[in-house]
C-alpha cells in the first residue's frame, strides 16, 4: 500500500534524492534534526557501490496508524521507489530496479533446521541452490527466493542469500496430499 497522497509529511522539497545524497544530508544534520529524514533502514545494506544494488530507506512519521514509511533505493545510483507502509514492499521495489529478473527465479525450500548446526548440510543446500540459479548470481549479490508457509517468518532478510544478497520470502501455502478415507461400511 503506497502512502502517496496520505497525511505523511512531505519533505521532498527540502531533501536531496538518491541514497548517496540522503546519507550525506543525514550525517551532516545535527541529531535533533534527523527525526523524519530518510536514512538506510536498520539492518539493510549501506555500503555504496558502483553497481545497482538494493537497499531500503526509512523515516519516522507522526501518523497514528504506523510510525515509519519505507522506500526502495539503490546503493549504486540515485533511483528511489515510492513510499510504502511495509518494508517488504519497498524491498521488492528495490529488487525490481537492481535485479529486474528476480521474480522469474526458482523458489526454493529453506535449509533444514539441522543445517544451522552442520556445515556439511548447509554446504549441500548451497550447492543445490546454486545449480538452480544463474551462474554467478550469488557471487554478484543476487537474491534468493525462499518458500515459506502463509504467515510464517515473512520478512525479507538482508544478507540471507548465499552470496550476501537478500533472502526474499515467497508466501505459499503448505500443500499436503489428501489422505483417502476408505469406506467405513461396505
ZADO-1210 file (C-alpha; in nm, 4 decimals, padded with zeros to 6 digits):
<atoms>
<atom x="00.0000" y="00.0000" z="00.0000" code="UNK" pos="1"/>
<atom x="00.1629" y="00.3212" z="-00.1071" code="UNK" pos="2"/>
<atom x="00.1296" y="00.6216" z="00.1165" code="UNK" pos="3"/>
<atom x="00.1226" y="00.8691" z="-00.1713" code="UNK" pos="4"/>
<atom x="-00.1415" y="01.1301" z="-00.1082" code="UNK" pos="5"/>
<atom x="-00.1549" y="01.0389" z="00.2605" code="UNK" pos="6"/>
<atom x="-00.1082" y="01.2674" z="00.5553" code="UNK" pos="7"/>
<atom x="00.2627" y="01.1868" z="00.5903" code="UNK" pos="8"/>
<atom x="00.4814" y="01.4972" z="00.5972" code="UNK" pos="9"/>
<atom x="00.6330" y="01.5863" z="00.2612" code="UNK" pos="10"/>
<atom x="00.9996" y="01.6813" z="00.2906" code="UNK" pos="11"/>
<atom x="01.0755" y="01.6239" z="-00.0779" code="UNK" pos="12"/>
<atom x="01.1283" y="01.9939" z="-00.1456" code="UNK" pos="13"/>
<atom x="01.3995" y="02.0214" z="00.1209" code="UNK" pos="14"/>
<atom x="01.5651" y="01.6806" z="00.0946" code="UNK" pos="15"/>
<atom x="01.8034" y="01.5546" z="-00.1717" code="UNK" pos="16"/>
<atom x="01.7222" y="01.2427" z="-00.3742" code="UNK" pos="17"/>
<atom x="01.9367" y="00.9326" z="-00.4046" code="UNK" pos="18"/>
<atom x="02.0991" y="00.7217" z="-00.1356" code="UNK" pos="19"/>
<atom x="02.4374" y="00.8985" z="-00.1525" code="UNK" pos="20"/>
<atom x="02.2855" y="01.2444" z="-00.1158" code="UNK" pos="21"/>
<atom x="02.0417" y="01.1360" z="00.1552" code="UNK" pos="22"/>
<atom x="02.3188" y="00.9691" z="00.3574" code="UNK" pos="23"/>
<atom x="02.5366" y="01.2796" z="00.3321" code="UNK" pos="24"/>
<atom x="02.2473" y="01.5038" z="00.4413" code="UNK" pos="25"/>
<atom x="02.1574" y="01.2717" z="00.7305" code="UNK" pos="26"/>
<atom x="02.5161" y="01.2509" z="00.8542" code="UNK" pos="27"/>
<atom x="02.5618" y="01.6294" z="00.8272" code="UNK" pos="28"/>
<atom x="02.2416" y="01.7063" z="01.0185" code="UNK" pos="29"/>
<atom x="02.2515" y="01.7548" z="01.3947" code="UNK" pos="30"/>
<atom x="02.0910" y="01.4704" z="01.5912" code="UNK" pos="31"/>
<atom x="01.7921" y="01.6877" z="01.6788" code="UNK" pos="32"/>
<atom x="01.7145" y="01.7471" z="01.3094" code="UNK" pos="33"/>
<atom x="01.7331" y="01.3829" z="01.1975" code="UNK" pos="34"/>
<atom x="01.3814" y="01.2804" z="01.3005" code="UNK" pos="35"/>
<atom x="01.1775" y="01.2498" z="00.9826" code="UNK" pos="36"/>
<atom x="01.4792" y="01.2384" z="00.7498" code="UNK" pos="37"/>
<atom x="01.5271" y="00.9408" z="00.5186" code="UNK" pos="38"/>
<atom x="01.8075" y="00.7052" z="00.6229" code="UNK" pos="39"/>
<atom x="01.9017" y="00.3470" z="00.5424" code="UNK" pos="40"/>
<atom x="01.6668" y="00.1165" z="00.7277" code="UNK" pos="41"/>
<atom x="01.8150" y="-00.0771" z="01.0195" code="UNK" pos="42"/>
<atom x="01.9835" y="-00.3987" z="00.9051" code="UNK" pos="43"/>
<atom x="01.9719" y="-00.3159" z="00.5333" code="UNK" pos="44"/>
<atom x="02.2890" y="-00.2813" z="00.3239" code="UNK" pos="45"/>
<atom x="02.4569" y="00.0589" z="00.3497" code="UNK" pos="46"/>
<atom x="02.7796" y="00.0206" z="00.1517" code="UNK" pos="47"/>
<atom x="02.7684" y="00.2422" z="-00.1569" code="UNK" pos="48"/>
<atom x="02.8670" y="00.0709" z="-00.4827" code="UNK" pos="49"/>
<atom x="02.9116" y="00.1485" z="-00.8495" code="UNK" pos="50"/>
<atom x="02.6653" y="-00.1256" z="-00.9498" code="UNK" pos="51"/>
<atom x="02.2922" y="-00.1066" z="-00.8818" code="UNK" pos="52"/>
<atom x="02.2273" y="-00.2882" z="-00.5528" code="UNK" pos="53"/>
<atom x="01.9063" y="-00.2770" z="-00.3472" code="UNK" pos="54"/>
<atom x="01.8547" y="-00.1247" z="-00.0056" code="UNK" pos="55"/>
<atom x="01.5656" y="00.0308" z="00.1860" code="UNK" pos="56"/>
<atom x="01.5326" y="00.3832" z="00.3198" code="UNK" pos="57"/>
<atom x="01.3016" y="00.4574" z="00.6127" code="UNK" pos="58"/>
<atom x="01.1900" y="00.7603" z="00.8044" code="UNK" pos="59"/>
<atom x="00.9843" y="00.8261" z="01.1132" code="UNK" pos="60"/>
<atom x="00.6415" y="00.9779" z="01.0568" code="UNK" pos="61"/>
<atom x="00.3938" y="01.1050" z="01.3109" code="UNK" pos="62"/>
<atom x="00.0923" y="00.9145" z="01.1875" code="UNK" pos="63"/>
<atom x="-00.1137" y="00.7223" z="01.4448" code="UNK" pos="64"/>
<atom x="-00.1577" y="00.4113" z="01.2276" code="UNK" pos="65"/>
<atom x="00.2153" y="00.3498" z="01.1739" code="UNK" pos="66"/>
<atom x="00.5447" y="00.5035" z="01.2796" code="UNK" pos="67"/>
<atom x="00.7662" y="00.4588" z="00.9731" code="UNK" pos="68"/>
<atom x="00.7449" y="00.4691" z="00.5966" code="UNK" pos="69"/>
<atom x="00.9852" y="00.2868" z="00.3678" code="UNK" pos="70"/>
<atom x="01.1045" y="00.3174" z="00.0109" code="UNK" pos="71"/>
<atom x="01.3293" y="00.1032" z="-00.2011" code="UNK" pos="72"/>
<atom x="01.6552" y="00.2677" z="-00.3027" code="UNK" pos="73"/>
<atom x="01.9750" y="00.1897" z="-00.4885" code="UNK" pos="74"/>
<atom x="02.3279" y="00.1886" z="-00.3474" code="UNK" pos="75"/>
<atom x="02.4780" y="00.2463" z="-00.6924" code="UNK" pos="76"/>
<atom x="02.2630" y="00.5227" z="-00.8440" code="UNK" pos="77"/>
<atom x="02.0032" y="00.7851" z="-00.7452" code="UNK" pos="78"/>
<atom x="01.6966" y="00.5643" z="-00.8033" code="UNK" pos="79"/>
<atom x="01.4301" y="00.5641" z="-00.5305" code="UNK" pos="80"/>
<atom x="01.0914" y="00.3953" z="-00.5262" code="UNK" pos="81"/>
<atom x="00.7596" y="00.5205" z="-00.3874" code="UNK" pos="82"/>
<atom x="00.6757" y="00.5276" z="-00.0165" code="UNK" pos="83"/>
<atom x="00.5252" y="00.2154" z="00.1413" code="UNK" pos="84"/>
<atom x="00.3999" y="00.1287" z="00.4866" code="UNK" pos="85"/>
<atom x="00.5559" y="-00.2168" z="00.4614" code="UNK" pos="86"/>
<atom x="00.9291" y="-00.2791" z="00.4475" code="UNK" pos="87"/>
<atom x="00.8821" y="-00.5853" z="00.2228" code="UNK" pos="88"/>
<atom x="00.7066" y="-00.3773" z="-00.0458" code="UNK" pos="89"/>
<atom x="00.9969" y="-00.1309" z="-00.0522" code="UNK" pos="90"/>
<atom x="01.2474" y="-00.4181" z="-00.0638" code="UNK" pos="91"/>
<atom x="01.0692" y="-00.5675" z="-00.3658" code="UNK" pos="92"/>
<atom x="01.0681" y="-00.2291" z="-00.5437" code="UNK" pos="93"/>
<atom x="01.4445" y="-00.2038" z="-00.4929" code="UNK" pos="94"/>
<atom x="01.4898" y="-00.5530" z="-00.6363" code="UNK" pos="95"/>
<atom x="01.2747" y="-00.4670" z="-00.9379" code="UNK" pos="96"/>
<atom x="01.5272" y="-00.1894" z="-01.0054" code="UNK" pos="97"/>
<atom x="01.8548" y="-00.3682" z="-00.9252" code="UNK" pos="98"/>
<atom x="01.7641" y="-00.7258" z="-01.0249" code="UNK" pos="99"/>
<atom x="01.4794" y="-00.6937" z="-01.2804" code="UNK" pos="100"/>
<atom x="01.4575" y="-01.0695" z="-01.3429" code="UNK" pos="101"/>
<atom x="01.4334" y="-01.1712" z="-00.9758" code="UNK" pos="102"/>
<atom x="01.0621" y="-01.2562" z="-00.9974" code="UNK" pos="103"/>
<atom x="01.1380" y="-01.5287" z="-01.2562" code="UNK" pos="104"/>
<atom x="01.3867" y="-01.7128" z="-01.0329" code="UNK" pos="105"/>
<atom x="01.3038" y="-02.0521" z="-00.8858" code="UNK" pos="106"/>
<atom x="01.1566" y="-02.0552" z="-00.5363" code="UNK" pos="107"/>
<atom x="01.3465" y="-02.2920" z="-00.3079" code="UNK" pos="108"/>
<atom x="01.2719" y="-02.4506" z="00.0264" code="UNK" pos="109"/>
<atom x="01.4727" y="-02.3171" z="00.3194" code="UNK" pos="110"/>
<atom x="01.7513" y="-02.5381" z="00.4507" code="UNK" pos="111"/>
<atom x="01.6513" y="-02.7956" z="00.7089" code="UNK" pos="112"/>
<atom x="01.6817" y="-02.6712" z="01.0659" code="UNK" pos="113"/>
<atom x="01.9716" y="-02.9131" z="01.1185" code="UNK" pos="114"/>
<atom x="02.1700" y="-02.7229" z="00.8529" code="UNK" pos="115"/>
<atom x="02.2033" y="-02.4364" z="01.1007" code="UNK" pos="116"/>
<atom x="02.4303" y="-02.6627" z="01.3038" code="UNK" pos="117"/>
<atom x="02.6041" y="-02.8574" z="01.0279" code="UNK" pos="118"/>
<atom x="02.8462" y="-02.7048" z="00.7786" code="UNK" pos="119"/>
<atom x="02.8173" y="-03.0185" z="00.5646" code="UNK" pos="120"/>
<atom x="02.4363" y="-02.9941" z="00.5370" code="UNK" pos="121"/>
<atom x="02.4495" y="-02.6211" z="00.4716" code="UNK" pos="122"/>
<atom x="02.7167" y="-02.6767" z="00.2058" code="UNK" pos="123"/>
<atom x="02.4960" y="-02.9342" z="00.0306" code="UNK" pos="124"/>
<atom x="02.1974" y="-02.6999" z="00.0402" code="UNK" pos="125"/>
<atom x="02.4049" y="-02.4109" z="-00.1003" code="UNK" pos="126"/>
<atom x="02.5338" y="-02.6347" z="-00.3821" code="UNK" pos="127"/>
<atom x="02.1803" y="-02.7480" z="-00.4734" code="UNK" pos="128"/>
<atom x="02.0520" y="-02.3903" z="-00.4726" code="UNK" pos="129"/>
<atom x="02.3459" y="-02.2631" z="-00.6801" code="UNK" pos="130"/>
<atom x="02.2615" y="-02.5199" z="-00.9504" code="UNK" pos="131"/>
<atom x="01.9073" y="-02.3797" z="-00.9730" code="UNK" pos="132"/>
<atom x="02.0135" y="-02.0165" z="-01.0173" code="UNK" pos="133"/>
<atom x="02.2027" y="-01.8405" z="-01.2990" code="UNK" pos="134"/>
<atom x="02.5810" y="-01.8834" z="-01.2945" code="UNK" pos="135"/>
<atom x="02.7467" y="-01.6155" z="-01.0818" code="UNK" pos="136"/>
<atom x="02.4126" y="-01.4923" z="-00.9424" code="UNK" pos="137"/>
<atom x="02.5041" y="-01.5190" z="-00.5759" code="UNK" pos="138"/>
<atom x="02.8634" y="-01.4036" z="-00.6275" code="UNK" pos="139"/>
<atom x="02.7197" y="-01.0776" z="-00.7646" code="UNK" pos="140"/>
<atom x="02.4972" y="-01.0353" z="-00.4579" code="UNK" pos="141"/>
<atom x="02.1731" y="-01.1570" z="-00.6161" code="UNK" pos="142"/>
<atom x="01.8740" y="-01.2513" z="-00.4003" code="UNK" pos="143"/>
<atom x="01.7378" y="-01.5955" z="-00.3238" code="UNK" pos="144"/>
<atom x="01.3651" y="-01.6725" z="-00.3211" code="UNK" pos="145"/>
<atom x="01.2637" y="-01.8832" z="-00.0202" code="UNK" pos="146"/>
<atom x="00.9296" y="-02.0606" z="00.0157" code="UNK" pos="147"/>
<atom x="00.7537" y="-02.0062" z="00.3480" code="UNK" pos="148"/>
<atom x="00.4029" y="-02.1077" z="00.4531" code="UNK" pos="149"/>
<atom x="00.1494" y="-01.8257" z="00.4813" code="UNK" pos="150"/>
<atom x="00.2050" y="-01.6116" z="00.7864" code="UNK" pos="151"/>
<atom x="00.5321" y="-01.7751" z="00.8930" code="UNK" pos="152"/>
<atom x="00.8504" y="-01.5661" z="00.9117" code="UNK" pos="153"/>
<atom x="00.7527" y="-01.3481" z="00.6171" code="UNK" pos="154"/>
<atom x="01.0020" y="-01.0617" z="00.6406" code="UNK" pos="155"/>
<atom x="01.2593" y="-01.0313" z="00.3626" code="UNK" pos="156"/>
<atom x="01.6045" y="-01.0726" z="00.5133" code="UNK" pos="157"/>
<atom x="01.9072" y="-00.8677" z="00.4022" code="UNK" pos="158"/>
<atom x="02.2199" y="-01.0828" z="00.3815" code="UNK" pos="159"/>
<atom x="02.0215" y="-01.4085" z="00.3796" code="UNK" pos="160"/>
<atom x="02.1243" y="-01.5281" z="00.0314" code="UNK" pos="161"/>
<atom x="02.4354" y="-01.7461" z="-00.0101" code="UNK" pos="162"/>
<atom x="02.6386" y="-01.4554" z="-00.1550" code="UNK" pos="163"/>
<atom x="02.5129" y="-01.1961" z="00.0923" code="UNK" pos="164"/>
<atom x="02.2141" y="-01.0689" z="-00.1091" code="UNK" pos="165"/>
<atom x="01.8593" y="-01.0648" z="00.0216" code="UNK" pos="166"/>
<atom x="01.6504" y="-01.3657" z="00.1147" code="UNK" pos="167"/>
<atom x="01.3118" y="-01.2796" z="-00.0365" code="UNK" pos="168"/>
<atom x="01.0255" y="-01.4720" z="00.1205" code="UNK" pos="169"/>
<atom x="00.7596" y="-01.6062" z="-00.1126" code="UNK" pos="170"/>
<atom x="00.4490" y="-01.7000" z="00.0811" code="UNK" pos="171"/>
<atom x="00.2987" y="-02.0227" z="-00.0404" code="UNK" pos="172"/>
<atom x="00.0528" y="-02.2385" z="00.1457" code="UNK" pos="173"/>
<atom x="00.1789" y="-02.5750" z="00.2548" code="UNK" pos="174"/>
<atom x="00.0486" y="-02.8450" z="00.0263" code="UNK" pos="175"/>
<atom x="-00.0383" y="-03.1785" z="00.1733" code="UNK" pos="176"/>
<atom x="-00.1718" y="-03.4756" z="-00.0101" code="UNK" pos="177"/>
<atom x="-00.5231" y="-03.5546" z="00.0924" code="UNK" pos="178"/>
<atom x="-00.5441" y="-03.8955" z="00.2536" code="UNK" pos="179"/>
<atom x="-00.8056" y="-04.1189" z="00.1032" code="UNK" pos="180"/>
<atom x="-01.0621" y="-04.2373" z="00.3528" code="UNK" pos="181"/>
<atom x="-01.1632" y="-04.5974" z="00.2942" code="UNK" pos="182"/>
<atom x="-01.5327" y="-04.6653" z="00.3337" code="UNK" pos="183"/>
<atom x="-01.6263" y="-04.7492" z="00.6898" code="UNK" pos="184"/>
<atom x="-01.9132" y="-04.9773" z="00.5968" code="UNK" pos="185"/>
<atom x="-01.9451" y="-05.1883" z="00.2847" code="UNK" pos="186"/>
</atoms>
